[in-house]
Amino acid sequence: MVNTEQDDWDMHLSRACWQLRSAYNESIKMTPFEVMTSRKPPTSELSAEEASPVTVDDHDPNEVAAYVQSIVAQLNNIQGTVS
């Protein structure tokens, strides 16, 4: 993965971290990405940093608030499972 001089490891760190964050963890029965975001990791080859952000500019504020409340409830449920 790194070159023979082993001086370019930092260029691969983001991808290595993404692999760890998106890998299923037997002890928590989900991925670390799911614990932090309460959703499945993207299935594309893009890393989390390369994936395009979600915007709420064109959405009804009430729908956004309901979505945020549902995410909070999911995260609380996950926290109960992990704790």
DOVOSE-748047 format. One record per atom (N, C-alpha, C): residue in one letter; x, y, z; residue number from 1; atom name. Coordinates in Angstrom, 2 decimals, always signed. Atoms other than C-alpha are relative to their C-alpha. Layout:
N
@kolkol A | px X | py Y | pz Z | vexza NUM | drenti CA
...
***
This chain:
83
@kolkol M | px +0.82 | py -1.18 | pz +0.00 | vexza 1 | drenti N
@kolkol M | px +0.00 | py +0.00 | pz +0.00 | vexza 1 | drenti CA
@kolkol M | px +0.87 | py +1.25 | pz +0.00 | vexza 1 | drenti C
@kolkol V | px -0.90 | py -1.15 | pz +0.00 | vexza 2 | drenti N
@kolkol V | px +2.81 | py +2.44 | pz +0.81 | vexza 2 | drenti CA
@kolkol V | px +1.21 | py -0.31 | pz -0.88 | vexza 2 | drenti C
@kolkol N | px -1.16 | py +0.21 | pz +0.87 | vexza 3 | drenti N
@kolkol N | px +5.94 | py +2.95 | pz -1.27 | vexza 3 | drenti CA
@kolkol N | px +1.15 | py -0.63 | pz +0.78 | vexza 3 | drenti C
@kolkol T | px -1.11 | py +0.71 | pz -0.63 | vexza 4 | drenti N
@kolkol T | px +9.28 | py +1.30 | pz -0.55 | vexza 4 | drenti CA
@kolkol T | px +0.71 | py +0.85 | pz +1.06 | vexza 4 | drenti C
@kolkol E | px -0.60 | py -0.88 | pz -1.01 | vexza 5 | drenti N
@kolkol E | px +10.54 | py +4.36 | pz +1.38 | vexza 5 | drenti CA
@kolkol E | px -0.92 | py +0.19 | pz +1.21 | vexza 5 | drenti C
@kolkol Q | px +1.02 | py -0.11 | pz -1.04 | vexza 6 | drenti N
@kolkol Q | px +7.38 | py +4.21 | pz +3.51 | vexza 6 | drenti CA
@kolkol Q | px -0.20 | py +1.44 | pz +0.47 | vexza 6 | drenti C
@kolkol D | px +0.19 | py -1.40 | pz -0.36 | vexza 7 | drenti N
@kolkol D | px +7.03 | py +7.98 | pz +3.38 | vexza 7 | drenti CA
@kolkol D | px -1.29 | py +0.59 | pz -0.56 | vexza 7 | drenti C
@kolkol D | px +1.27 | py -0.52 | pz +0.52 | vexza 8 | drenti N
@kolkol D | px +3.59 | py +8.23 | pz +1.78 | vexza 8 | drenti CA
@kolkol D | px -1.21 | py -0.63 | pz +0.71 | vexza 8 | drenti C
@kolkol W | px +1.08 | py +0.67 | pz -0.73 | vexza 9 | drenti N
@kolkol W | px +1.52 | py +6.39 | pz +4.41 | vexza 9 | drenti CA
@kolkol W | px -1.14 | py +0.96 | pz +0.30 | vexza 9 | drenti C
@kolkol D | px +1.05 | py -0.95 | pz -0.34 | vexza 10 | drenti N
@kolkol D | px -0.35 | py +9.58 | pz +5.28 | vexza 10 | drenti CA
@kolkol D | px -0.96 | py +0.24 | pz -1.16 | vexza 10 | drenti C
@kolkol M | px +0.87 | py -0.15 | pz +1.17 | vexza 11 | drenti N
@kolkol M | px -1.74 | py +9.67 | pz +1.73 | vexza 11 | drenti CA
@kolkol M | px -1.09 | py -1.08 | pz -0.01 | vexza 11 | drenti C
@kolkol H | px +0.93 | py +1.12 | pz -0.01 | vexza 12 | drenti N
@kolkol H | px -3.58 | py +6.39 | pz +2.46 | vexza 12 | drenti CA
@kolkol H | px -0.82 | py -0.08 | pz +1.29 | vexza 12 | drenti C
@kolkol L | px +0.62 | py +0.07 | pz -1.32 | vexza 13 | drenti N
@kolkol L | px -4.75 | py +7.11 | pz +6.00 | vexza 13 | drenti CA
@kolkol L | px -1.51 | py +0.18 | pz -0.05 | vexza 13 | drenti C
@kolkol S | px +1.43 | py -0.24 | pz +0.11 | vexza 14 | drenti N
@kolkol S | px -8.18 | py +8.45 | pz +5.02 | vexza 14 | drenti CA
@kolkol S | px -0.75 | py -1.26 | pz -0.45 | vexza 14 | drenti C
@kolkol R | px +0.63 | py +1.22 | pz +0.50 | vexza 15 | drenti N
@kolkol R | px -9.02 | py +5.30 | pz +3.06 | vexza 15 | drenti CA
@kolkol R | px +0.04 | py -1.12 | pz +1.03 | vexza 15 | drenti C
@kolkol A | px -0.11 | py +1.03 | pz -1.03 | vexza 16 | drenti N
@kolkol A | px -7.76 | py +3.03 | pz +5.84 | vexza 16 | drenti CA
@kolkol A | px -1.00 | py +0.25 | pz +1.13 | vexza 16 | drenti C
@kolkol C | px +0.97 | py -0.34 | pz -1.05 | vexza 17 | drenti N
@kolkol C | px -9.85 | py +4.87 | pz +8.43 | vexza 17 | drenti CA
@kolkol C | px -1.42 | py -0.29 | pz -0.46 | vexza 17 | drenti C
@kolkol W | px +1.34 | py +0.27 | pz +0.52 | vexza 18 | drenti N
@kolkol W | px -12.91 | py +4.63 | pz +6.19 | vexza 18 | drenti CA
@kolkol W | px -0.30 | py -1.50 | pz +0.01 | vexza 18 | drenti C
@kolkol Q | px +0.21 | py +1.45 | pz -0.01 | vexza 19 | drenti N
@kolkol Q | px -12.44 | py +0.88 | pz +5.89 | vexza 19 | drenti CA
@kolkol Q | px -0.34 | py -0.48 | pz +1.41 | vexza 19 | drenti C
@kolkol L | px +0.30 | py +0.37 | pz -1.38 | vexza 20 | drenti N
@kolkol L | px -12.42 | py +0.57 | pz +9.68 | vexza 20 | drenti CA
@kolkol L | px -1.38 | py +0.49 | pz +0.43 | vexza 20 | drenti C
@kolkol R | px +1.28 | py -0.57 | pz -0.41 | vexza 21 | drenti N
@kolkol R | px -15.42 | py +2.86 | pz +10.14 | vexza 21 | drenti CA
@kolkol R | px -1.19 | py -0.67 | pz -0.67 | vexza 21 | drenti C
@kolkol S | px +1.12 | py +0.59 | pz +0.74 | vexza 22 | drenti N
@kolkol S | px -17.53 | py +1.05 | pz +7.55 | vexza 22 | drenti CA
@kolkol S | px -0.05 | py -1.52 | pz +0.10 | vexza 22 | drenti C
@kolkol A | px -0.03 | py +1.46 | pz -0.17 | vexza 23 | drenti N
@kolkol A | px -16.65 | py -2.52 | pz +8.58 | vexza 23 | drenti CA
@kolkol A | px -0.94 | py -0.43 | pz +1.13 | vexza 23 | drenti C
@kolkol Y | px +0.90 | py +0.53 | pz -1.03 | vexza 24 | drenti N
@kolkol Y | px -19.19 | py -4.57 | pz +10.54 | vexza 24 | drenti CA
@kolkol Y | px +0.80 | py -0.41 | pz +1.22 | vexza 24 | drenti C
@kolkol N | px -0.65 | py +0.31 | pz -1.26 | vexza 25 | drenti N
@kolkol N | px -18.25 | py -4.91 | pz +14.19 | vexza 25 | drenti CA
@kolkol N | px -0.88 | py -0.97 | pz +0.77 | vexza 25 | drenti C
@kolkol E | px +0.79 | py +1.05 | pz -0.65 | vexza 26 | drenti N
@kolkol E | px -19.42 | py -8.11 | pz +15.88 | vexza 26 | drenti CA
@kolkol E | px -0.46 | py +0.40 | pz +1.40 | vexza 26 | drenti C
@kolkol S | px +0.36 | py -0.32 | pz -1.38 | vexza 27 | drenti N
@kolkol S | px -19.42 | py -6.68 | pz +19.41 | vexza 27 | drenti CA
@kolkol S | px -1.15 | py +1.00 | pz +0.09 | vexza 27 | drenti C
@kolkol I | px +1.11 | py -0.97 | pz -0.04 | vexza 28 | drenti N
@kolkol I | px -21.79 | py -3.80 | pz +18.58 | vexza 28 | drenti CA
@kolkol I | px -1.09 | py -0.32 | pz -1.02 | vexza 28 | drenti C
@kolkol K | px +0.98 | py +0.49 | pz +0.98 | vexza 29 | drenti N
@kolkol K | px -23.64 | py -5.67 | pz +15.79 | vexza 29 | drenti CA
@kolkol K | px -0.35 | py +1.04 | pz -1.07 | vexza 29 | drenti C
@kolkol M | px +0.17 | py -0.99 | pz +1.07 | vexza 30 | drenti N
@kolkol M | px -23.23 | py -2.76 | pz +13.35 | vexza 30 | drenti CA
@kolkol M | px +1.36 | py +0.60 | pz -0.29 | vexza 30 | drenti C
@kolkol T | px -1.26 | py -0.66 | pz +0.31 | vexza 31 | drenti N
@kolkol T | px -20.56 | py -0.55 | pz +11.85 | vexza 31 | drenti CA
@kolkol T | px +0.18 | py +1.22 | pz +0.90 | vexza 31 | drenti C
@kolkol P | px -0.20 | py -1.24 | pz -0.73 | vexza 32 | drenti N
@kolkol P | px -18.94 | py +2.34 | pz +13.72 | vexza 32 | drenti CA
@kolkol P | px -0.67 | py +1.19 | pz -0.69 | vexza 32 | drenti C
@kolkol F | px +0.68 | py -1.06 | pz +0.75 | vexza 33 | drenti N
@kolkol F | px -20.34 | py +4.58 | pz +10.95 | vexza 33 | drenti CA
@kolkol F | px -1.47 | py +0.07 | pz +0.40 | vexza 33 | drenti C
@kolkol E | px +1.41 | py +0.03 | pz -0.41 | vexza 34 | drenti N
@kolkol E | px -23.87 | py +3.47 | pz +11.91 | vexza 34 | drenti CA
@kolkol E | px -0.19 | py +0.55 | pz +1.41 | vexza 34 | drenti C
@kolkol V | px +0.09 | py -0.51 | pz -1.37 | vexza 35 | drenti N
@kolkol V | px -23.20 | py +4.24 | pz +15.57 | vexza 35 | drenti CA
@kolkol V | px +0.04 | py +1.53 | pz +0.00 | vexza 35 | drenti C
@kolkol M | px -0.16 | py -1.45 | pz +0.03 | vexza 36 | drenti N
@kolkol M | px -22.14 | py +7.78 | pz +14.71 | vexza 36 | drenti CA
@kolkol M | px -1.10 | py +0.72 | pz -0.78 | vexza 36 | drenti C
@kolkol T | px +0.94 | py -0.71 | pz +0.88 | vexza 37 | drenti N
@kolkol T | px -24.74 | py +8.58 | pz +12.01 | vexza 37 | drenti CA
@kolkol T | px -1.40 | py -0.59 | pz -0.01 | vexza 37 | drenti C
@kolkol S | px +1.25 | py +0.77 | pz +0.00 | vexza 38 | drenti N
@kolkol S | px -27.57 | py +6.06 | pz +12.57 | vexza 38 | drenti CA
@kolkol S | px -0.50 | py -0.30 | pz -1.40 | vexza 38 | drenti C
@kolkol R | px +0.35 | py +0.47 | pz +1.34 | vexza 39 | drenti N
@kolkol R | px -27.49 | py +5.09 | pz +8.90 | vexza 39 | drenti CA
@kolkol R | px +1.12 | py -0.89 | pz -0.52 | vexza 39 | drenti C
@kolkol K | px -0.98 | py +0.90 | pz +0.60 | vexza 40 | drenti N
@kolkol K | px -25.73 | py +2.51 | pz +6.78 | vexza 40 | drenti CA
@kolkol K | px +1.07 | py +0.82 | pz -0.72 | vexza 40 | drenti C
@kolkol P | px -1.04 | py -0.71 | pz +0.75 | vexza 41 | drenti N
@kolkol P | px -22.39 | py +3.56 | pz +5.28 | vexza 41 | drenti CA
@kolkol P | px -0.30 | py -0.04 | pz -1.50 | vexza 41 | drenti C
@kolkol P | px +0.19 | py +0.01 | pz +1.45 | vexza 42 | drenti N
@kolkol P | px -22.47 | py +4.54 | pz +1.60 | vexza 42 | drenti CA
@kolkol P | px +0.64 | py -1.24 | pz -0.61 | vexza 42 | drenti C
@kolkol T | px -0.51 | py +1.22 | pz +0.60 | vexza 43 | drenti N
@kolkol T | px -21.95 | py +1.52 | pz -0.63 | vexza 43 | drenti CA
@kolkol T | px +0.92 | py +0.27 | pz -1.18 | vexza 43 | drenti C
@kolkol S | px -0.89 | py -0.31 | pz +1.11 | vexza 44 | drenti N
@kolkol S | px -20.01 | py +3.37 | pz -3.30 | vexza 44 | drenti CA
@kolkol S | px +1.45 | py -0.09 | pz +0.46 | vexza 44 | drenti C
@kolkol E | px -1.42 | py +0.05 | pz -0.31 | vexza 45 | drenti N
@kolkol E | px -16.23 | py +3.39 | pz -3.45 | vexza 45 | drenti CA
@kolkol E | px +0.50 | py +1.33 | pz +0.57 | vexza 45 | drenti C
@kolkol L | px -0.40 | py -1.28 | pz -0.55 | vexza 46 | drenti N
@kolkol L | px -16.20 | py +6.98 | pz -2.20 | vexza 46 | drenti CA
@kolkol L | px +0.24 | py -0.10 | pz +1.49 | vexza 46 | drenti C
@kolkol S | px -0.20 | py -0.07 | pz -1.45 | vexza 47 | drenti N
@kolkol S | px -14.79 | py +7.68 | pz +1.22 | vexza 47 | drenti CA
@kolkol S | px -1.02 | py +0.97 | pz +0.57 | vexza 47 | drenti C
@kolkol A | px +0.95 | py -0.91 | pz -0.65 | vexza 48 | drenti N
@kolkol A | px -16.87 | py +9.61 | pz +3.73 | vexza 48 | drenti CA
@kolkol A | px +0.32 | py +1.44 | pz -0.36 | vexza 48 | drenti C
@kolkol E | px -0.39 | py -1.37 | pz +0.32 | vexza 49 | drenti N
@kolkol E | px -14.88 | py +12.76 | pz +2.94 | vexza 49 | drenti CA
@kolkol E | px -0.34 | py +0.37 | pz -1.44 | vexza 49 | drenti C
@kolkol E | px +0.26 | py -0.27 | pz +1.40 | vexza 50 | drenti N
@kolkol E | px -15.49 | py +12.41 | pz -0.80 | vexza 50 | drenti CA
@kolkol E | px -1.48 | py +0.00 | pz -0.35 | vexza 50 | drenti C
@kolkol A | px +1.43 | py +0.06 | pz +0.27 | vexza 51 | drenti N
@kolkol A | px -19.24 | py +11.78 | pz -0.57 | vexza 51 | drenti CA
@kolkol A | px -0.59 | py +1.40 | pz +0.08 | vexza 51 | drenti C
@kolkol S | px +0.60 | py -1.34 | pz +0.00 | vexza 52 | drenti N
@kolkol S | px -21.40 | py +14.79 | pz -1.36 | vexza 52 | drenti CA
@kolkol S | px -0.89 | py +0.19 | pz +1.22 | vexza 52 | drenti C
@kolkol P | px +0.80 | py -0.25 | pz -1.19 | vexza 53 | drenti N
@kolkol P | px -23.08 | py +16.43 | pz +1.63 | vexza 53 | drenti CA
@kolkol P | px -1.49 | py +0.09 | pz -0.31 | vexza 53 | drenti C
@kolkol V | px +1.44 | py -0.14 | pz +0.13 | vexza 54 | drenti N
@kolkol V | px -26.84 | py +16.39 | pz +2.16 | vexza 54 | drenti CA
@kolkol V | px -0.37 | py +1.41 | pz +0.41 | vexza 54 | drenti C
@kolkol T | px +0.43 | py -1.35 | pz -0.35 | vexza 55 | drenti N
@kolkol T | px -28.45 | py +19.82 | pz +2.11 | vexza 55 | drenti CA
@kolkol T | px -1.49 | py -0.01 | pz +0.29 | vexza 55 | drenti C
@kolkol V | px +1.41 | py -0.10 | pz -0.37 | vexza 56 | drenti N
@kolkol V | px -31.78 | py +20.87 | pz +3.56 | vexza 56 | drenti CA
@kolkol V | px -0.63 | py +1.29 | pz -0.52 | vexza 56 | drenti C
@kolkol D | px +0.47 | py -1.29 | pz +0.49 | vexza 57 | drenti N
@kolkol D | px -32.20 | py +24.15 | pz +1.67 | vexza 57 | drenti CA
@kolkol D | px -1.38 | py -0.05 | pz -0.64 | vexza 57 | drenti C
@kolkol D | px +1.26 | py +0.09 | pz +0.73 | vexza 58 | drenti N
@kolkol D | px -35.15 | py +22.95 | pz -0.42 | vexza 58 | drenti CA
@kolkol D | px -1.05 | py -0.83 | pz +0.71 | vexza 58 | drenti C
@kolkol H | px +0.93 | py +0.84 | pz -0.73 | vexza 59 | drenti N
@kolkol H | px -37.01 | py +21.07 | pz +2.32 | vexza 59 | drenti CA
@kolkol H | px -0.82 | py +0.81 | pz +0.99 | vexza 59 | drenti C
@kolkol D | px +0.89 | py -0.61 | pz -0.99 | vexza 60 | drenti N
@kolkol D | px -39.90 | py +22.00 | pz +4.57 | vexza 60 | drenti CA
@kolkol D | px +0.64 | py -0.09 | pz +1.38 | vexza 60 | drenti C
@kolkol P | px -0.62 | py +0.03 | pz -1.32 | vexza 61 | drenti N
@kolkol P | px -38.55 | py +23.00 | pz +8.02 | vexza 61 | drenti CA
@kolkol P | px -0.64 | py -1.03 | pz +0.95 | vexza 61 | drenti C
@kolkol N | px +0.67 | py +0.99 | pz -0.86 | vexza 62 | drenti N
@kolkol N | px -41.17 | py +20.77 | pz +9.71 | vexza 62 | drenti CA
@kolkol N | px +0.47 | py -1.42 | pz -0.33 | vexza 62 | drenti C
@kolkol E | px -0.50 | py +1.32 | pz +0.40 | vexza 63 | drenti N
@kolkol E | px -39.99 | py +17.76 | pz +7.70 | vexza 63 | drenti CA
@kolkol E | px +1.43 | py -0.21 | pz +0.50 | vexza 63 | drenti C
@kolkol V | px -1.37 | py +0.08 | pz -0.48 | vexza 64 | drenti N
@kolkol V | px -36.39 | py +18.53 | pz +8.61 | vexza 64 | drenti CA
@kolkol V | px +0.01 | py -0.26 | pz +1.50 | vexza 64 | drenti C
@kolkol A | px +0.07 | py +0.19 | pz -1.45 | vexza 65 | drenti N
@kolkol A | px -37.29 | py +18.80 | pz +12.31 | vexza 65 | drenti CA
@kolkol A | px -0.45 | py -1.41 | pz +0.34 | vexza 65 | drenti C
@kolkol A | px +0.47 | py +1.37 | pz -0.25 | vexza 66 | drenti N
@kolkol A | px -39.18 | py +15.49 | pz +12.17 | vexza 66 | drenti CA
@kolkol A | px +1.11 | py -1.00 | pz -0.31 | vexza 66 | drenti C
@kolkol Y | px -1.11 | py +0.88 | pz +0.35 | vexza 67 | drenti N
@kolkol Y | px -36.21 | py +13.86 | pz +10.45 | vexza 67 | drenti CA
@kolkol Y | px +1.07 | py +0.02 | pz +1.10 | vexza 67 | drenti C
@kolkol V | px -1.01 | py -0.12 | pz -1.06 | vexza 68 | drenti N
@kolkol V | px -33.80 | py +15.18 | pz +13.07 | vexza 68 | drenti CA
@kolkol V | px -0.47 | py -0.72 | pz +1.26 | vexza 68 | drenti C
@kolkol Q | px +0.53 | py +0.70 | pz -1.18 | vexza 69 | drenti N
@kolkol Q | px -36.07 | py +13.91 | pz +15.85 | vexza 69 | drenti CA
@kolkol Q | px +0.10 | py -1.52 | pz -0.17 | vexza 69 | drenti C
@kolkol S | px -0.09 | py +1.45 | pz +0.22 | vexza 70 | drenti N
@kolkol S | px -36.15 | py +10.45 | pz +14.25 | vexza 70 | drenti CA
@kolkol S | px +1.45 | py -0.47 | pz +0.10 | vexza 70 | drenti C
@kolkol I | px -1.42 | py +0.36 | pz -0.10 | vexza 71 | drenti N
@kolkol I | px -32.34 | py +10.42 | pz +13.98 | vexza 71 | drenti CA
@kolkol I | px +0.43 | py -0.03 | pz +1.47 | vexza 71 | drenti C
@kolkol V | px -0.33 | py -0.04 | pz -1.42 | vexza 72 | drenti N
@kolkol V | px -32.02 | py +11.43 | pz +17.65 | vexza 72 | drenti CA
@kolkol V | px -0.54 | py -1.25 | pz +0.70 | vexza 72 | drenti C
@kolkol A | px +0.58 | py +1.21 | pz -0.60 | vexza 73 | drenti N
@kolkol A | px -34.37 | py +8.58 | pz +18.62 | vexza 73 | drenti CA
@kolkol A | px +0.81 | py -1.24 | pz -0.38 | vexza 73 | drenti C
@kolkol Q | px -0.81 | py +1.14 | pz +0.44 | vexza 74 | drenti N
@kolkol Q | px -32.33 | py +6.12 | pz +16.54 | vexza 74 | drenti CA
@kolkol Q | px +1.34 | py -0.03 | pz +0.71 | vexza 74 | drenti C
@kolkol L | px -1.29 | py -0.06 | pz -0.69 | vexza 75 | drenti N
@kolkol L | px -29.08 | py +7.33 | pz +18.09 | vexza 75 | drenti CA
@kolkol L | px -0.14 | py -0.38 | pz +1.47 | vexza 75 | drenti C
@kolkol N | px +0.25 | py +0.40 | pz -1.39 | vexza 76 | drenti N
@kolkol N | px -30.55 | py +6.97 | pz +21.58 | vexza 76 | drenti CA
@kolkol N | px -0.18 | py -1.51 | pz +0.12 | vexza 76 | drenti C
@kolkol N | px +0.18 | py +1.45 | pz +0.03 | vexza 77 | drenti N
@kolkol N | px -31.59 | py +3.42 | pz +20.69 | vexza 77 | drenti CA
@kolkol N | px +1.35 | py -0.70 | pz -0.18 | vexza 77 | drenti C
@kolkol I | px -1.32 | py +0.58 | pz +0.22 | vexza 78 | drenti N
@kolkol I | px -28.11 | py +2.64 | pz +19.39 | vexza 78 | drenti CA
@kolkol I | px +0.86 | py +0.13 | pz +1.25 | vexza 78 | drenti C
@kolkol Q | px -0.79 | py -0.20 | pz -1.22 | vexza 79 | drenti N
@kolkol Q | px -26.53 | py +4.14 | pz +22.50 | vexza 79 | drenti CA
@kolkol Q | px -0.40 | py -1.02 | pz +1.07 | vexza 79 | drenti C
@kolkol G | px +0.45 | py +1.00 | pz -0.94 | vexza 80 | drenti N
@kolkol G | px -28.68 | py +1.83 | pz +24.61 | vexza 80 | drenti CA
@kolkol G | px +0.52 | py -1.38 | pz -0.33 | vexza 80 | drenti C
@kolkol T | px -0.49 | py +1.29 | pz +0.44 | vexza 81 | drenti N
@kolkol T | px -27.55 | py -1.14 | pz +22.56 | vexza 81 | drenti CA
@kolkol T | px +1.51 | py -0.13 | pz +0.26 | vexza 81 | drenti C
@kolkol V | px -1.45 | py +0.02 | pz -0.12 | vexza 82 | drenti N
@kolkol V | px -23.85 | py -0.23 | pz +22.69 | vexza 82 | drenti CA
@kolkol V | px +0.44 | py +0.09 | pz +1.46 | vexza 82 | drenti C
@kolkol S | px -0.39 | py -0.20 | pz -1.40 | vexza 83 | drenti N
@kolkol S | px -23.75 | py +0.78 | pz +26.37 | vexza 83 | drenti CA
@kolkol S | px -0.04 | py -1.27 | pz +0.81 | vexza 83 | drenti C
***
